Amino acid sequence: MSLPSGEQFELVHGDQRATVVEVGAGLRTYAVGGRELLDGYAADEMSTSGRGQMLIPWPNRIEDGAYTFDGREHRLPLTEPEAGNAIHGLVCWRSWSVRERTAGRIVLAHALRPQPGYPFTLGLAVEYALAGDGLAVRTSATNLGPDACPFGAGAHPYLRAGGLVDGLVLQLPASTVLDTDERGIPTGSASVDERGLDFREGRPIGATVLDHAFTGLGRDADGLVRAGLDDPGSGARVELWADEAYGYLQVFTGDPLPDVARRSLAVEPMTCPPNAFRTGEAVVRLEAGASWAGAWGIRPR
């Protein structure tokens, strides 16, 4: 019997266990010492609410599914029909193939072919690797077509550090937050102080409802941004890091989605903001034959 998320690839390193799936090259589970760090889903379920999905060739939303690139207009299927948007790219439900595999590492590959709304060819690869300091996810893309193409990438893990997010402390080194309309499309930006969303020093989430893209990311000397989620009661902590390819973090408490509502926190590394294909903001322009790569990961504390 075929599982909804296809073949299951179990990765092991010491007391770390992760499950990567064939469908969408998604991350279904990640646990350390028996503690689940992700709000995943069962093997006999399909991913819901974006859990663990890779968001390629754009993250988040495109207003009306329409954009212009190099003078040509393109129109994508509206995969968020209630809001009239195209959301989270084109590979979430595609099968990926194994390129390399060891006990604690796997590389999955996919060829994204030209289609209505995105008439470009991309060679894609996602590597998941467990090591002593946690899980690293490296994504790469190569433009295999004759023309330049727009590109963006993201991922959609839901982090867990304890019970409901209300009792957890979020530390998020971001100085700017994007304002959005009722469709989730940015209308401007503001300082986190102005919007009461300053988590730079770490503070309890409490009753705060989050579905915001943050930027102005503070990075450590190694160039990484690190966002942490702590459970004061148990001392448990989970941390998401991202390299300089990712200039935005979408943070989501899941309130409108019953399966994840406030029981976990999505911290989504993104190379560009919502609606970037329309605005052009931070969109990667991949010339014919050019490649892009970026990395993010999850660490326990």
C-alpha positions, 0 to 999 in steps of 0.5 A: 500500500502506498502511503500518502507522503510516499516512501519514508526515509529514516535518518539516524545519528546517535539519539537523533531520528528524522523522517524525510518523505518522497512527496515534496521532499518534506520533513515529517518528523525530527526527534532527539532523545525521544523528544519531538522537536517538530509538530509532524504528522503520521505516516498514514496521513498527508501533510496538512497546514504546510507541515514540513513542506519545501516551498519552491520556486517561491515561498508564501503568496503571490497575489492573484497568482499573477506576475510579470518577469522580463516583460512577460506576464504569467498566471499561476493556479490559485492554490489558496482559492479563498484568498485568490492567491498562489501559495507555497510554490510548485513542488509540495506534492511532487515525487522526488527521487533519491540521489544519495543516501547514508544512515544520517544523510539523504539527498533528494532531487526533482526536475521542475518542468515548464508549466502554465505560470512558470515556464522554466526548468529547474534542477532541484536538490534538498539534502538533509543531514544529521550531525552532532549539532542537529539537523541541517537542510541544504537546498540547491537549484540550477536553471536548466532552461535557455532563459533567466527565471525568477526563484525563491525558496522557503521551508515550513517546519512547525517547532515544538518545545513544550505544550501550547505556544502561549507558555513558551518564550520566543527569541527572534532577532528581527527588527522589522515586520511586514504589515499585510492585508486580509489576504496575507499580502504585504502593504508596508513594513514597520519596526517591531517596536511599533507593532508590539512584536519585539522578540529580540531579547526573548519574551513569552508569546502569551496570547499574541497571534502571529502570522507575520514575515520578519526581516532586518534579521540579526546574525551572529559572527558566523552569518547565521540568524538563530530563532529560539523557542523555550519552555521555561517549565522544562528548560527544553529549547529548540532553535532554528538557524538560517544562513544569509540566503534567507533574509526573512522568517515567517512566524505563525502560531497557526490560530486559524488551522485547527490541526496546529492551532497554538500547539506549535510555532511555524518558523519558516525561513524564506529567501524573499517576502510574500508577493515577491514575484509581483514586487521583485523584492529579494527575488533571485534572478537565475540566469541560464545555467546559474545555480543557487544554494542556501541552508537552514537547520534545527538544533535542540538545547 
